[in-house]
Amino acid sequence: MNTNDMSEKRKFVRLTKSQRIQHAILFTSTGLLILTGFMLQGEQWVIEMFGSAGDTIFWWRSLIHRIAGVAVTIICLYHILYVTFTKEGRSWLKDMFPRWRDLIDVFQNVGYMLGLRKARPKMDRFTYLEKLEYFSVWFGMFIVITTGIMMWTEYLWPKFYLDVADAFHLGEATLAALAIIVGHIFAVHYNPHVYPMNRAFIDGYIKEDMMKEEHPLWYERETAKNEQ
């Protein structure tokens, strides 16, 4: 068990330094991709509004979008190496991998929210929603990176394939933006258990009371390790 004595209550390590750095790069690059990507939807309006400066704005937009695309590709490739070849990464992937227990948690948690159960199911290190979000990122990144490379090398592809790639690229980007704004931002900032902010992505720690509430199975396992 990892604890921090800086406060009266114990804190457990939720995200290591490596994981926080990976998250920061992914967050920054994805945010830039969404911002510069959706600028294209208003390209003509911006150019008409700013005149010749609009062309300069969109030259920088294209450059930043490509740099962010390269950054997100590199961090995804690094993460594959991280979960494959490091002990810390393999532990992450092992705990993140879906299990039958997650399906049971879904039904039990829905029952709890509907008032059919008195208690929430006991969640482990990663809840079924966190696992769904994690693997959804992989699915989405595969689509946007693949289609992005196709559009970057447009001279290699027939127009039909580029049209399909463009549709998938925009569609997945829209879905990802909505997932981040509606799902992830709520979980990190507006969930009543963490409001106004879950600081794990900054300092790496989760408080003991929150760990008991959100991840009781993980808490019991880590506490048992410490008592051995």
N, C-alpha and C positions, 0 to 999 in steps of 0.2 A: 504493500500500500504506500502511496506517495501522499504525504501531507505537507501542509504549510502552516507554520506557527505564527504567521504575521497577524492573525486575528484570533479572537477568542474561540471561534468555531473552526473545526478542522476543514481543510480543503483538500480535495483529491484531484490529481492530474487528469484532466479531460482531454486536452490536446497538447501534444509535445511541441517543442520549438519548431521542429521540421514540419509538422502538420499545420501549425499556424502560418508558417511562411508559405507553404503550398496553398493554403486557403486564401491568403492575402493576394498572391499572384493571380490565382484563379478569379477571385472577386474583382480585382482591378481590371484585368484583361477582359473579362466577360462584360463588366459594366461599360467599358469603352467600346466593345463590339456592339452592344445593344444600342448605345447612344449614337455612334457613327453609322451603324447599319440603318437605323430607322430615319436618319437624316435624309436618306435617299428618297423616302416617300414624299418629302417636301422639297425636293431639289429645285424644281422649276420655280416654286414660290419663293424660295430663298434667293435664287439668282435674280429673279425679277425685283425683289425687294432691295437687294444690296448691289445690283448692277454688276460691274466688272469685279467688285470685291467678292461677289458670290462664287465666281470661278476659283478664286484663291482659297476661299473657305472650303470648297469641295475638293481642291487638290490636297489640302491638309487633312480633310476627312478621310480621303482614300489612303493616304500614307499612314495615319494613325490606325485605321481599321486593319490594314495589313500587318503593322507591327504588333497590334494586339492579337491578331490571328496567329502569328508566329509564336507569340508568348504563350497563348493558351495551348497550342499544339505541343510546345516543349514541356510545359508543366504536366500535361496529360501523359506524355511519354515518360517523363521522370517518375510520375506516380505509379505507372506500370512497373518500372524497375524497383521502385520503393517497396511496393507490396509483394514483389516477387523475391527480392534478394536481401532484404533487411529483416531482422527479427521483429523489430517494431512494426514494420509494414505488414508482415505476415500475420501478426497478432491482430492488427486492425482489420485485415481482410477476413480472417477467421471469424471474428466477432460480428462483422458486418454481413456475412453471408446468410442468406435467407434459410430459415428452418421451419419445420412443421409447427413449432411452437408459435411462430409469428402469425400463422393463420388462426390458431386458437385465440391469440391475443386480440386479433381483429374482431372476432365474434363476441368475445367477452367484453371488450371495450365499448363496442356498439351497444351491447346489452346494458352496460353501466350507464352510458349516456342517455339511454332510453328509460332508465329507471327500473330495469328488469334485474339488475344485480346491485348488491349493496356496496361492493368494493370494486375498484379498478383492478385489472390484471397486473401481476407483478412483472415489470419490464426489466430487461437485461441492459447491458452496456449501450446497445443501440436498439431503439424501438422499431417497430415495423414501418412507421412513417419515415424515420431517418434512413432506414435501409432502402425504402422505395425511392426516396429523394436521391440517395447516393448513386444507385444504379440507373436512375433516370438521367442523371448527369452524364454517365458514360454513354448511354444510348443517344442522348442529344448531341454530345460532343462528337461522336462518330459521324453523325449526319452532317453537322455544320462544318466540321473540318474537311470531310470528304467532298462535300459540295462546294465548299470555299476554294479548295485546291482546284477543282474542276473549272470554276469560274475565273480563277487566277490564270489558268493555262487554257483559256477559251479557244485558242488557235488549234488545239489538239482535238477538239470535240465537235461533232455535228450539232447544228442549232437545236434539234429536238432534245438532245441530252442536256444541253445548257438550259433550255427552258424548264425541263424537269428538275434539274439541280437548283435553279433559281427558286422554283416553287417550294421545294423541300427546305431550302436554306431559310427563306423568309418564314415559312410555316413553323419550323422548329425554333427559330429565333423568337417568334411571337409567343410560342408556348413556353419557352424558357423564361422569357421576361415576365410573363404572367405567374409562372410557378415561383419565381424569385420574389416578386412583389407581394403576391397573395399568400404563398405558403411559407417561404423561408424567412421573410422579414417579420411575419407574424410570430413564428416560432422563436426568433432571436430577440425580438423587441416587445411585442404586444401580448404574448402569452401571459396570463395572469400570474403564473408561477415565476416568471423571469422579469416582468416589467420593472424598470424601463429598458433593461438591456441584460442579455446573457453575455457576460464578459469573457467566456471561455475562449473565444476567438482572439482575444487580446492578451490575457494573462495565462490562459491555459488551464485554469482551475474551475472546479465545480464545488459549491459549498455542500457541506455534509447534509443539511436539511433538505436541499434540493435533490441531492443524490438519492436520499431515502424516498423522496416523493416520486421522482421521475424514473429512477433506475434501481429499485429495491433489490433485485437479484444480484446486480453488479455490486451494490453496496455490501450485501451479505457475504459475497465471495471475497471481496477485498478486505473486509473486516476479519474474516476467518483466516486469511493469509497472515494478517498482522498479529493475530493471537497465537499462531503456531510457533 
